[in-house]
């Protein structure tokens, strides 16, 4: 491994995602050769430099963990919650290395959640530059017409920023409910719910069924499995990581 940015090395070592690694560096939690590092652009040579976090040397291991969970509604992906709601990690066995969720999936939503200790893959799957698609089944109150669907597809302003173009495919209408398949390529907080709310329709069910090439398939709610090697390979190929 040649010269590399410190945050990238920490993510590859499974310590944290790149964004969290940056915060750890800013807080002075990382030492390189005995010196506290606070510069975000710091580069290191893992073959010569000694990187320490919480008193332990950080070393990259060869094999990463990739897990897919069918998250039930009501579960949270964070580890701290004042409401003491159940956590997704409670559905999994314990692992030697810390794994963390890739992207958001709020407590009221369900479906595909990827967890890994591969910080580089997690970073690229969630970075807007790579335009990774996420597909959801969305059930809403009422029946949005073609005009509203067109507005959602072109983009809606949320907090002064326009959402990226999306695609909506009507699936069914039953009573006062409508079901859509929706594809987006960004992951802003509660984005789909806020998009539909902006055109007057409340989301009552939201299920993620695909991230990039990875599909939820028939994995039962509350269950998990390791990703197959070909699934990992395809995800890495989508974000230009050499497998």
PyMOL commands that set and color helices and strands:
alter all, ss='L'
color gray80, all
select helices_A, chain A and resi 6-12+18-26+88-91+119-126+128-130+146-154+191-198+229-238
alter helices_A, ss='H'
color red, helices_A
select strands_A, chain A and resi 4-5+30-32+35-36+43-44+51-53+56-57+66-71+100-101+110-116+134-141+157-158+161-162+167-174+177-184+203-211+214-215+224-226
alter strands_A, ss='S'
color yellow, strands_A
deselect
rebuild
show_as cartoon
